Amino acid sequence: MDLKGEQIGTLRERVQVLQKTTVLTDYGNADETAWTVYNTFWGSIEMNMTGSGKVEEGGRLATNIKAVCKMRYNASLNNQMRIKAGGVEYAIHSILHDPHRRYSFLELVSDGQATI
C-alpha cells in the first residue's frame, strides 16, 4: 500500500456514530425513537462555510450547518446514521469513499442545536 501524502495526526477528533433504535413504550407501542452509540472513531470535521444557510422550520428561522467528516474507510456506515462530535449532532447526507479505500468522507448537515 502506497501511503505517500498520508498526513499522520489529521484524524484527531473523537467522532461518535449514532444509529436509530426503536424504544418500546409501556403499552408495547414501537413509536418512540432514540439514537444510541454504534461506535466511536477517530476523524476530523471541517465546516463548509459556503454551504451553511438559514431555513424556516415550524415558523422560526433555523441555521443549517454543513460540514465534512473524514475518517478511515468504513463500509458499514450508511446515511440512516448520525454523527456526534463536539456536542453537535449531524445527519449524514451522503457518504463518499476514496478509490483506494483509505478514507470515508461523510457530508453532514446540522440543525445547529447542541446536545450534551
C-alpha positions in Angstrom: 0.0 0.0 0.0 1.4 3.4 -1.0 1.0 5.9 1.8 2.6 8.9 0.1 0.9 12.0 1.1 -0.5 10.4 4.2 -0.8 13.0 6.9 -0.3 11.4 10.3 -2.3 13.1 13.1 -5.0 14.7 10.9 -7.7 12.4 12.3 -7.5 13.6 15.9 -11.2 14.2 17.0 -13.3 11.6 18.6 -16.4 11.1 16.5 -19.4 9.0 17.6 -21.6 7.3 15.1 -25.2 7.0 16.3 -27.8 4.6 14.9 -31.6 4.8 15.3 -33.2 2.4 17.7 -36.9 1.9 18.4 -37.9 2.0 22.0 -41.0 0.1 23.2 -43.4 2.2 25.3 -45.3 0.8 28.3 -48.1 -0.3 26.2 -46.0 -2.2 23.6 -46.1 0.6 21.0 -43.0 1.0 19.0 -43.3 4.6 18.1 -40.5 6.2 20.1 -37.1 6.6 18.5 -33.8 7.0 20.2 -30.2 7.4 19.0 -27.6 5.0 20.5 -23.9 4.9 20.0 -23.0 2.5 17.2 -19.2 3.1 17.5 -16.6 5.7 18.2 -13.9 6.6 15.6 -11.1 9.0 15.1 -11.9 11.6 12.4 -11.8 15.3 11.5 -14.7 17.6 10.9 -14.4 20.6 8.7 -17.1 23.2 8.4 -18.2 24.2 4.9 -18.7 27.9 5.4 -20.2 28.4 1.9 -22.8 25.7 2.5 -24.4 26.9 5.7 -27.7 28.6 5.3 -31.0 29.6 7.0 -34.2 27.8 6.5 -37.7 28.2 8.1 -38.8 25.3 10.3 -42.0 25.4 12.2 -42.4 29.2 11.8 -38.9 30.0 13.1 -35.6 30.6 11.3 -33.1 27.8 11.9 -29.5 27.7 10.8 -28.3 24.6 8.9 -24.5 24.0 9.2 -22.9 21.8 6.5 -19.7 20.0 7.3 -17.5 17.2 6.0 -16.2 14.4 8.3 -13.1 12.5 7.2 -12.4 9.1 8.8 -10.7 5.8 8.0 -12.6 3.7 5.4 -15.6 2.1 6.9 -18.2 0.3 4.6 -20.6 -0.3 7.4 -21.7 3.4 7.6 -25.0 4.5 6.0 -27.0 7.7 5.6 -29.6 6.5 8.2 -27.0 7.1 10.9 -25.9 10.3 12.6 -22.5 11.7 13.7 -21.9 13.4 17.1 -18.8 15.5 17.6 -18.1 18.4 19.9 -21.6 18.3 21.4 -23.3 18.7 18.0 -25.3 16.0 16.2 -25.1 15.9 12.4 -27.3 14.0 10.0 -25.3 12.1 7.3 -26.3 13.5 3.9 -24.1 11.3 1.8 -21.0 9.1 2.1 -18.1 9.0 -0.4 -15.2 6.5 -0.3 -11.9 7.2 -1.9 -10.9 4.7 -4.7 -8.0 3.3 -2.6 -10.3 2.5 0.4 -8.3 4.6 2.8 -10.9 7.2 3.8 -14.6 7.7 4.0 -15.9 11.2 3.6 -19.3 12.0 5.1 -21.2 15.0 4.1 -23.1 16.3 7.2 -25.9 18.6 7.9 -26.7 20.0 11.4 -29.6 22.0 12.7 -27.3 23.9 14.9 -28.6 22.6 18.2 -26.0 21.4 20.7 -26.5 18.2 22.7 -24.9 17.2 25.9 
